[in-house]
Amino acid sequence: MIEDLVTTEQFVTMVIRSIKGHIEPTRGSWSSGYMDYALYKGIIEDYDLTNISKPIERRSAARIVHETLLTEFGEKDEHDWSAAEYLRDLYSCRTCVMHIAQMYVKGIMHGRDPYLFDTAGSLNRVEAEEVVARMLDREQRMPHTGGRVFQSKHLTPDEAWELMVNDPTAMLVDVRTNEDYRTGHIRGSICIPLQDISNNPFSVCVRKDTPLILYCQMGYKSSIAAQALIDAGYSRVYTIPGIEQYSYPFI
């Protein structure tokens, strides 16, 4: 029944209360203390506030729990998230890809069937409670493994630098947005946003044996871009740590 669906307000409160206990309201609304804390910690965003009274979408729930694990528990992401590649709607929300993939492979959120996450679907109260329980207790999780093997090679910054010195045709590609690139980027890099690569991977360069070294903010977008290039036939695709994971020379 629709009355059983959990709203964004209720879900955020469930998540924050499970780790912080009771928080007094900061203004009129009963949930204001929980919402304010989540917003302050970067667990929720303006979209959640705009849709506070609507049933929470599964993609939003995945993002909120993922951000909670990162900020409140310091839990690292799974390096191999290829099992999520089988979800046919994984890329239906480009900004949600890594949130969904991590929740899926960690076994915190499951698909509606083996090949569908149902990104825009809702959560009922029982499902929401199970998600929060698995967030808190690893023993209750049922991880998904066994996806395809990603073919890009992860390089250290030193290895990437050595490759560029030895092969002047190598390209260092920032796959963040043009706006992010303009605020600061690694010296010597060019910007080709993930969206552009997804739309037309062949636009990156003509020769498919050109060494392509990709980076982004946290490594998520570069992994997606790398696989898109490999699927398009590029044979020398590499990723390096994101700019929040390593202190690079910036301009």
Buried (B, 14 or more C-beta within 10 A) or exposed (E): EEEEBBBBBBBBBBBBBBEBEEBEEEEEEEBBBBBBBBBEBEBBBEEBBEBBEBBBBBBBBBBBBBBBBBEBEEBEBBEEBBBBBBBEBBBBBEEBBBBBBBBBBBBBBBBEEEEBBBBEBBBBBEBBBBBBEBBBEEEEBEEBEEBEEBEBEBBEBEBBBEBBEEEEEBBBBBBBBEEBBEEEBBEEBEBBBBEBBBEEBEEBBEEBEBBBBBBBBBBBBBBBBBBBBBEBEBEBBBBBBBBEEEEBEEE
